[in-house]
Amino acid sequence: MKRVMPRFVPLFLLLLWSTSAPAQNWAGALLRSHNSERARWNVAPLAWDPGLARAADGYAAELARTNNWVHSPRQFRMGQGENLWMGTAGAYSLQTMVGAWLAERRWFRPSVLPAVSATGRWNDVGHYTQVIARRTTRVGCGVRSNRRWTYLVCRYSPAGNVDGRPSP
C-alpha cells in the first residue's frame, strides 16, 4: 500500500513516519547524536532547550510552507547559531539528517575560525563546527515536512561559529 503524505505533517507524525521511533524520543535521539560527537573532542554535552526547539520548529514550519531554502534572518535569532538540513520527505531518519552535518568532520581541522577546513572553505565544515563548539551549551530542534521535502532546523545558544575563536 502506497503512503500519501499530507501537505504539512505535524512533527510527531513526521517522526513516526520517517523513523518509526516513538515521538517522545526524537529530542533525545538528536541530543545523543550531538553529544556523542562533542565527546570525541572532550567538549561538554549540550542541554535540550525547549525555547530553542520552539523557535527551530517554527522556522522549520516556515521552510516547509514556503520551500524557501535559506537561513533565518539573524535579527530573529540573536546570539543563536542555526543548522539546516533538507531532504526527500519521509526518506531519512533523524540520525541520517544529523549525520550529514557530522560527516563534515572529514574536512575539519582544529584551528581558529574561520581557518578550520582542509578544503580552505569554512562553509564545508560550518555545520560540524556548530555542533562541536565549546561555547555552545544548549540546543533545540524542529522537523517539518511538506509533500516533497523534510526540513530539520537546530538552533544553538550561544552561537558557536565566531571568527577568531578556536574550534573546537
Secondary structure, DSSP 8 states (H G I E B T S, - for coil): ------SSB-HHHHHHHHH-S-GGGHHHHHHHHHHHHHHHTT----EE-HHHHHHHHHHHHHHHHH---S---GGGSTT-EEEEEEEETTS--HHHHHHHHHGGGGGB--EETT--BTTS-GGGSHHHHHHH-TT--EEEEEEEE-SSEEEEEEEEES----TTSEE-
